[in-house]
Amino acid sequence: MRIVDATLFALQIPFVEAFAHSVRSRSSSDAIVVRLRAADGTVGYGEAVARPYVTGETVASCLEFMERTLWPAVKSADYAPWVGQEPIAWLGSLTLPTEDSADADTGVVAWNAARCGFELALVDCLLKSAGVSLGELLPPRRSVIYSGVITASSIEGAVKHAKRFKQFALPHIKVKITGEADRERLAAIRAAVGPEVSLRVDGNGAYSVEGAIATCQALADFQIDSAEQMIPRGNPQELATVQAASTIPQMADESLITLADAEALIAAGACQGFNLRLSKCGGLGPTLAIADLAQSAGIQVQVGCQVGETAILSAAGRHLAAYLPEISFCEGSYGSLLLREDLSRRPIHFGHQGLAKPLKGAGLGVEIQDSLLEKYAQQIITLPSKAA
């Protein structure tokens, strides 16, 4: 099947409340939505969330790569519909150029957000055309239980959020830490939620190796289930040093972008967990490949998200989380709990106790409102279907 039209929407949807961590504070989303139309008229939607401190992509560079590299490849391809094929092989057949090697001029580690946006749009479009749900390719093994996330706010603000999450009966909470009053912050949160709630921390690379070790030692009293990306992306052996000195399991996030990263982290014994994020890892195909490698190596996996994801990435993340054989934690599907308006016609955010059922509709299983794409678009790029 041929893809004949593409439109890119660079969005800015206000948040209900600002979200902060050690690298950035945000008050609105900055997602890029990819809308593709097939020759039979079927329309599919994908989403990319560019983060310069993760993959090196910015909104501007992501849009440029989509237009310059991905769209020419997509419009020239003839895609095979999924009709009872092996799902992982079919997803892998949606070949997209990624230019994974580091780009010294732009600082890009991999064009994974851009690739994810187009891959999800292709999956949504091709499966809708066949009347098939992604859940048929990736059959759900379970309902999904989502975590709450406490931003890098004041201790008073953190306790307020912790109590709200406890009222919502969320069993898992992740806490953003920055190196300022970490022990006092975790002590107050643990006191607010009690001993039964799972707590984990995320440093977003704010610590040195020595600082990460000291912080993990200081927080060990509070029953921390994992410490995510305490040090910056770099030599996996440095993360292995932190892991060896800490009783808290280390989880790689920004250090885990490509399959090669996963192989290097495993070889170094750098961590006990991988945080899989679709936009960071390049879409469903590459993310599933990393998950398979992790399972073979005995590495736990968490399905994470990018702050400000809309219903498109939320839906894809839920399919992934429901399908994987085992996950330690899951994040995302905040929808209108974070966004002033989400893009889907029906809300898909999680409910009480963080519980969310698998999605069943054709494609990704969400109905996107074009009117909201136009309402929140800061930039709309219509890509030519034919060479000039």
VEXDREN-2710 file (C-alpha; in Angstrom, 1 decimal):
% VEXDREN-2710
k/r/px/py/pz
1/MET/0.0/0.0/0.0
2/ARG/1.2/3.5/-0.9
3/ILE/1.2/6.5/1.5
4/VAL/0.2/9.5/-0.5
5/ASP/-0.1/12.4/1.9
6/ALA/1.7/13.5/5.1
7/THR/1.2/16.4/7.4
8/LEU/3.4/17.4/10.5
9/PHE/1.9/19.2/13.4
10/ALA/4.3/20.8/15.9
11/LEU/2.0/21.2/19.0
12/GLN/2.1/23.2/22.2
13/ILE/-0.7/22.0/24.6
14/PRO/-0.7/23.7/28.0
15/PHE/-0.2/21.5/31.1
16/VAL/-2.6/21.6/34.0
17/GLU/0.4/22.1/36.2
18/ALA/4.1/22.6/35.4
19/PHE/6.4/19.6/35.5
20/ALA/10.1/19.9/36.5
21/HIS/13.1/17.7/36.9
22/SER/16.9/18.3/37.1
23/VAL/17.3/19.2/33.4
24/ARG/14.1/21.1/32.5
25/SER/10.8/22.6/33.7
26/ARG/7.9/22.4/31.3
27/SER/4.5/24.1/31.3
28/SER/3.3/22.7/28.0
29/SER/3.8/19.7/25.6
30/ASP/6.0/20.0/22.5
31/ALA/4.9/16.9/20.7
32/ILE/5.1/16.5/16.9
33/VAL/2.1/14.6/15.4
34/VAL/2.6/12.8/12.1
35/ARG/-0.6/12.3/10.0
36/LEU/-0.4/9.9/7.0
37/ARG/-3.0/9.2/4.4
38/ALA/-2.9/6.0/2.4
39/ALA/-4.0/5.6/-1.2
40/ASP/-7.3/4.0/0.0
41/GLY/-8.0/7.1/2.1
42/THR/-7.2/5.6/5.5
43/VAL/-5.5/8.1/7.9
44/GLY/-3.0/7.1/10.6
45/TYR/-1.4/9.2/13.3
46/GLY/2.0/8.9/15.0
47/GLU/3.8/11.0/17.6
48/ALA/7.4/12.1/18.2
49/VAL/8.7/13.9/21.3
50/ALA/12.1/15.4/20.7
51/ARG/14.4/15.9/23.6
52/PRO/17.8/17.5/23.0
53/TYR/19.1/16.2/26.4
54/VAL/18.0/12.6/25.5
55/THR/18.5/11.8/21.8
56/GLY/19.9/15.2/20.8
57/GLU/16.8/16.0/18.6
58/THR/15.0/19.3/18.9
59/VAL/11.6/20.1/17.5
60/ALA/13.2/22.0/14.6
61/SER/15.8/19.3/13.7
62/CYS/13.2/16.6/14.1
63/LEU/10.9/18.3/11.7
64/GLU/13.7/18.8/9.2
65/PHE/14.8/15.2/9.4
66/MET/11.2/14.0/8.9
67/GLU/10.9/16.2/5.8
68/ARG/14.3/15.7/4.3
69/THR/14.9/12.0/5.0
70/LEU/11.9/10.1/6.3
71/TRP/9.1/11.3/4.1
72/PRO/11.0/10.6/0.8
73/ALA/11.6/7.0/2.0
74/VAL/7.9/6.6/3.1
75/LYS/6.3/8.0/0.0
76/SER/8.5/5.8/-2.3
77/ALA/7.7/2.6/-0.4
78/ASP/4.9/0.1/-1.1
79/TYR/4.0/-1.3/2.3
80/ALA/2.6/-4.8/2.8
81/PRO/-0.5/-5.0/4.9
82/TRP/-0.5/-7.2/8.0
83/VAL/-2.5/-10.3/7.2
84/GLY/-1.5/-13.0/9.8
85/GLN/2.2/-12.3/9.4
86/GLU/4.7/-12.7/12.3
87/PRO/4.1/-9.4/14.2
88/ILE/7.7/-8.5/15.1
89/ALA/8.9/-9.3/11.6
90/TRP/6.1/-7.1/10.1
91/LEU/7.0/-4.2/12.4
92/GLY/10.6/-4.6/11.4
93/SER/9.6/-4.5/7.7
94/LEU/8.5/-0.9/8.1
95/THR/12.0/0.1/7.3
96/LEU/12.9/3.7/7.9
97/PRO/16.3/5.4/7.7
98/THR/17.5/6.4/11.1
99/GLU/21.1/7.6/10.7
100/ASP/21.9/6.2/14.1
101/SER/25.5/7.3/14.2
102/ALA/26.2/10.3/16.2
103/ASP/26.1/13.6/14.3
104/ALA/28.9/15.8/15.5
105/ASP/27.4/18.9/13.9
106/THR/24.0/18.6/15.6
107/GLY/24.8/16.5/18.7
108/VAL/22.2/13.9/17.7
109/VAL/22.7/10.5/19.1
110/ALA/20.0/8.9/17.0
111/TRP/17.0/10.2/15.1
112/ASN/14.7/8.0/17.2
113/ALA/11.9/10.5/18.0
114/ALA/11.5/11.3/14.3
115/ARG/11.5/7.6/13.4
116/CYS/9.0/6.8/16.1
117/GLY/6.6/9.5/14.8
118/PHE/6.5/8.0/11.3
119/GLU/6.6/4.4/12.4
120/LEU/3.5/4.8/14.7
121/ALA/1.7/6.6/11.9
122/LEU/2.4/3.8/9.5
123/VAL/1.3/1.2/12.0
124/ASP/-1.9/3.1/12.8
125/CYS/-2.7/3.7/9.1
126/LEU/-1.9/0.2/7.8
127/LEU/-3.7/-1.6/10.6
128/LYS/-6.8/0.6/10.3
129/SER/-6.9/-0.1/6.6
130/ALA/-7.0/-3.8/7.5
131/GLY/-9.5/-3.3/10.3
132/VAL/-7.0/-4.8/12.8
133/SER/-6.0/-3.6/16.2
134/LEU/-2.4/-3.4/17.3
135/GLY/-3.6/-5.6/20.2
136/GLU/-4.0/-8.4/17.7
137/LEU/-0.4/-8.1/16.7
138/LEU/0.8/-7.7/20.3
139/PRO/-1.8/-9.6/22.3
140/PRO/-2.2/-8.2/25.8
141/ARG/-1.1/-10.4/28.7
142/ARG/-2.5/-8.1/31.4
143/SER/-4.2/-4.8/32.3
144/VAL/-1.6/-2.1/32.9
145/ILE/-1.0/-0.4/36.2
146/TYR/0.5/3.1/35.9
147/SER/2.8/5.0/38.3
148/GLY/2.5/8.5/39.6
149/VAL/5.4/10.9/39.2
150/ILE/6.4/13.6/41.6
151/THR/8.2/16.5/40.0
152/ALA/11.2/18.4/41.3
153/SER/9.1/20.8/43.4
154/SER/9.5/21.9/47.0
155/ILE/9.2/19.3/49.8
156/GLU/5.8/20.8/50.6
157/GLY/4.7/20.4/47.0
158/ALA/6.1/16.9/46.8
159/VAL/4.1/15.8/49.9
160/LYS/1.0/17.4/48.4
161/HIS/1.4/15.3/45.3
162/ALA/2.2/12.2/47.3
163/LYS/-1.0/12.5/49.4
164/ARG/-3.0/12.9/46.2
165/PHE/-1.5/9.8/44.7
166/LYS/-2.2/7.9/47.9
167/GLN/-5.9/9.0/47.7
168/PHE/-5.9/7.7/44.1
169/ALA/-4.5/4.4/45.5
170/LEU/-1.5/4.4/43.1
171/PRO/0.8/1.5/44.1
172/HIS/3.9/3.0/42.5
173/ILE/5.4/6.5/42.6
174/LYS/8.6/7.8/41.0
175/VAL/10.3/10.9/42.5
176/LYS/12.4/13.3/40.6
177/ILE/15.5/14.2/42.6
178/THR/18.1/16.9/41.9
179/GLY/20.8/16.7/44.6
180/GLU/19.1/19.3/46.9
181/ALA/17.6/18.0/50.1
182/ASP/17.1/14.5/48.6
183/ARG/17.0/12.7/51.9
184/GLU/14.6/15.2/53.5
185/ARG/12.4/15.0/50.4
186/LEU/12.2/11.2/50.4
187/ALA/11.7/11.0/54.1
188/ALA/8.7/13.3/53.8
189/ILE/7.2/11.4/50.9
190/ARG/7.7/8.0/52.5
191/ALA/6.0/9.4/55.7
192/ALA/3.1/10.7/53.6
193/VAL/2.4/7.4/51.6
194/GLY/3.4/4.8/54.2
195/PRO/5.5/1.7/53.8
196/GLU/3.3/-0.2/51.3
197/VAL/3.7/2.2/48.3
198/SER/6.6/1.4/46.0
199/LEU/9.0/4.4/45.6
200/ARG/11.7/4.9/43.1
201/VAL/13.9/7.9/42.2
202/ASP/15.1/9.5/38.9
203/GLY/18.1/11.7/38.8
204/ASN/18.0/12.6/35.1
205/GLY/21.8/12.4/35.0
206/ALA/22.3/15.2/37.6
207/TYR/24.9/13.4/39.7
208/SER/28.6/12.5/39.5
209/VAL/29.6/8.9/40.0
210/GLU/30.6/9.7/43.6
211/GLY/27.5/11.8/44.2
212/ALA/25.2/9.1/42.8
213/ILE/26.8/6.5/45.2
214/ALA/26.5/8.8/48.2
215/THR/22.8/9.7/47.3
216/CYS/21.8/6.1/46.9
217/GLN/23.4/5.3/50.2
218/ALA/21.5/8.2/51.9
219/LEU/18.2/7.1/50.4
220/ALA/18.5/3.3/51.0
221/ASP/16.6/3.6/54.3
222/PHE/13.4/4.6/52.4
223/GLN/12.9/1.3/50.5
224/ILE/13.8/2.6/47.1
225/ASP/13.0/0.1/44.4
226/SER/15.2/1.6/41.7
227/ALA/17.4/4.6/40.9
228/GLU/17.0/5.8/37.3
229/GLN/19.8/7.4/35.4
230/MET/21.7/9.0/38.3
231/ILE/24.7/9.9/36.2
232/PRO/24.9/11.4/32.7
233/ARG/25.0/9.3/29.6
234/GLY/28.6/8.1/28.9
235/ASN/30.8/5.2/29.6
236/PRO/28.7/2.2/30.8
237/GLN/31.5/1.3/33.2
238/GLU/30.7/4.4/35.2
239/LEU/27.1/3.3/35.7
240/ALA/28.5/-0.2/36.6
241/THR/30.6/1.5/39.3
242/VAL/27.5/3.1/40.8
243/GLN/25.6/-0.2/40.6
244/ALA/28.4/-2.2/42.3
245/ALA/28.5/0.3/45.2
246/SER/24.7/0.6/45.7
247/THR/22.1/-1.6/47.2
248/ILE/19.5/0.2/45.1
249/PRO/19.0/-1.3/41.6
250/GLN/20.2/1.1/38.9
251/MET/18.0/1.7/35.9
252/ALA/19.3/3.1/32.6
253/ASP/17.3/5.7/30.7
254/GLU/19.2/8.3/28.8
255/SER/22.1/5.8/28.6
256/LEU/19.7/3.5/26.7
257/ILE/18.8/4.9/23.3
258/THR/19.9/2.3/20.7
259/LEU/20.2/-1.5/20.6
260/ALA/24.0/-1.0/20.7
261/ASP/23.6/0.9/23.9
262/ALA/21.7/-2.0/25.4
263/GLU/24.4/-4.4/24.4
264/ALA/27.1/-2.2/25.9
265/LEU/25.2/-1.8/29.2
266/ILE/24.6/-5.5/29.5
267/ALA/28.3/-6.3/28.7
268/ALA/29.4/-3.9/31.4
269/GLY/27.0/-5.2/34.0
270/ALA/26.0/-1.5/34.3
271/CYS/22.4/-1.8/35.7
272/GLN/19.6/-4.1/36.6
273/GLY/16.8/-2.3/34.7
274/PHE/16.1/-0.6/31.4
275/ASN/13.6/2.2/31.0
276/LEU/12.0/1.7/27.5
277/ARG/10.4/4.9/26.0
278/LEU/9.1/4.6/22.5
279/SER/10.0/8.0/21.3
280/LYS/13.5/7.7/22.8
281/CYS/14.1/4.2/21.5
282/GLY/12.8/4.7/17.9
283/GLY/9.3/3.2/17.9
284/LEU/7.8/-0.2/18.5
285/GLY/10.2/-2.3/16.4
286/PRO/13.4/-1.1/17.9
287/THR/11.9/-1.0/21.4
288/LEU/10.7/-4.6/21.2
289/ALA/14.2/-5.6/20.0
290/ILE/15.7/-4.0/23.1
291/ALA/13.1/-5.6/25.4
292/ASP/13.9/-9.0/23.9
293/LEU/17.6/-8.5/24.5
294/ALA/16.9/-7.4/28.1
295/GLN/14.8/-10.5/28.8
296/SER/17.5/-12.7/27.5
297/ALA/20.0/-11.0/29.8
298/GLY/17.8/-11.0/32.9
299/ILE/17.4/-7.2/32.9
300/GLN/14.1/-5.9/34.2
301/VAL/12.2/-3.5/31.9
302/GLN/10.1/-0.5/32.8
303/VAL/7.8/1.1/30.1
304/GLY/8.4/4.8/30.5
305/CYS/7.1/7.9/28.7
306/GLN/8.1/11.4/27.7
307/VAL/6.5/14.3/29.6
308/GLY/3.6/15.7/27.6
309/GLU/2.8/12.8/25.5
310/THR/-0.6/12.9/23.9
311/ALA/-3.0/10.0/23.5
312/ILE/-1.1/8.7/20.4
313/LEU/2.1/7.8/22.3
314/SER/0.1/6.9/25.4
315/ALA/-1.9/4.3/23.3
316/ALA/1.2/2.8/21.8
317/GLY/2.9/2.6/25.2
318/ARG/-0.1/0.8/26.7
319/HIS/-0.1/-1.8/23.9
320/LEU/3.7/-2.3/24.6
321/ALA/3.3/-2.6/28.3
322/ALA/0.3/-5.0/28.1
323/TYR/2.2/-7.2/25.6
324/LEU/5.7/-7.5/27.2
325/PRO/6.1/-10.8/29.2
326/GLU/7.1/-8.9/32.4
327/ILE/7.5/-5.2/33.3
328/SER/8.6/-3.8/36.7
329/PHE/6.8/-0.5/36.3
330/CYS/4.8/1.6/33.8
331/GLU/4.5/5.3/33.2
332/GLY/2.4/7.4/30.9
333/SER/-1.3/7.7/29.9
334/TYR/-1.7/10.9/31.9
335/GLY/-3.8/12.5/29.2
336/SER/-6.0/15.2/30.6
337/LEU/-4.6/14.6/34.1
338/LEU/-1.6/16.6/32.7
339/LEU/-2.7/18.2/29.4
340/ARG/-5.4/20.9/29.3
341/GLU/-6.8/18.9/26.4
342/ASP/-5.8/15.5/25.0
343/LEU/-6.2/14.7/21.3
344/SER/-8.4/11.6/21.5
345/ARG/-12.1/11.8/21.3
346/ARG/-12.5/9.5/24.3
347/PRO/-10.1/9.8/27.3
348/ILE/-7.6/7.0/27.8
349/HIS/-5.9/8.1/31.0
350/PHE/-5.6/5.6/33.8
351/GLY/-8.1/5.3/36.6
352/HIS/-8.2/4.4/40.3
353/GLN/-5.2/2.4/41.5
354/GLY/-3.4/3.4/38.2
355/LEU/-5.4/0.7/36.4
356/ALA/-6.0/0.9/32.6
357/LYS/-7.4/-1.8/30.3
358/PRO/-5.8/-2.7/27.0
359/LEU/-7.1/-0.9/23.9
360/LYS/-9.1/-2.7/21.3
361/GLY/-9.9/-0.3/18.4
362/ALA/-8.4/-0.6/15.0
363/GLY/-4.8/0.7/14.6
364/LEU/-3.6/2.2/17.9
365/GLY/-7.1/2.2/19.2
366/VAL/-7.6/6.0/19.6
367/GLU/-9.7/8.4/17.6
368/ILE/-7.7/11.7/17.1
369/GLN/-9.5/15.0/16.6
370/ASP/-8.0/17.0/13.8
371/SER/-9.6/20.1/15.1
372/LEU/-7.4/19.9/18.2
373/LEU/-4.3/19.3/16.1
374/GLU/-5.1/22.6/14.3
375/LYS/-6.0/24.4/17.5
376/TYR/-2.7/23.7/19.3
377/ALA/-0.3/23.6/16.3
378/GLN/2.5/26.1/16.4
379/GLN/3.6/25.0/13.0
380/ILE/1.9/22.8/10.3
381/ILE/4.0/21.3/7.5
382/THR/2.2/19.7/4.5
383/LEU/4.7/17.4/2.8
384/PRO/4.5/17.1/-1.0
385/SER/3.4/13.7/-2.3
386/LYS/5.3/14.1/-5.6
387/ALA/8.7/15.4/-6.5
388/ALA/8.7/19.0/-7.6
END
